Amino acid sequence: MIAVSLVLSGCASTGSSLPGFTTPGTADSRLTSSDDAKFFSSSGFQACTVGAAAGILACMLSNSGNKAVCAAVAGVAACGVAMGANYYLDDRRAKYSDTTQRLNAMTADVQQETAKVAARTSTLQRVIEDDKQQIASIQQGIKAKTVDKAKAQKDIAGIDKNIALMRKDVDNMKVRVTEFEKVAKLEREGGSSKVEVQKVEAEIYKMNTKVASLQQEVDGLYSQRSAITLG
């Protein structure tokens, strides 16, 4: 159960804002309240943790013959691969004794995660574009010496908050990619068909490519924002 607790604590990752602007900013509501926010945001992982903890507690208090397996399945049901590769794989093996069916289910799981990444990327791209326009406006004001410094600092603080939330999303996506990669590796080592595992790996590669592309876009926004000096 200590291991379960460690996995749960790893379900959330932290982000950091840029130094020099500590005034609390207001994050774009699209990052916190849109339909796709729950999948990779910190609040979504916290909810996952609560759900998993409740299921695990129920297992420990039940008359289950194998409470460890029960707890693992409860955690995977709430968190999916975010619970960790071993827990996820135990759950899939318990549900699918047939290797082909299990790997097909894993492939479908990765595809679903990739679809979630795509949906979240669309939201982040809209925020990034708006933030870039706001940065350009501030830079123009600085150049023309017409910038309202107080307002600009507030706007920048909001952009910092957006960047921190977006980085948190990307970090959580990376965690899921990594755990899926571990699952595929474990299946290979367990003697599963190389061809069937390659199908899973191909989907993981697609997911990783989308995450890497989103990372570049967030980094690009960070670079533009970091170029602003209000004096």
Buried (B, 14 or more C-beta within 10 A) or exposed (E): EEEBEEBBEBBBBEBEBBEEBEEEBEBBEBBBEBEBBBBBBBEBBEBBBEBBBEBBEEBBEEEBEEBBBBBBBBBBEBBBBBBBBBBBBBBBBBEBEEBEEBBBBBBEBBEEBBBBBBBBBEBBEEBBEBBBEBBEEBBEBBEEEEBEEEEBBBBBBBBBBBBBBBBBBBBBBBBBBBBBBBBBEBBBEEEBEEEBBBBBBEBBBBBBEBBEEBBEBBBEBBEBBEEBEBE
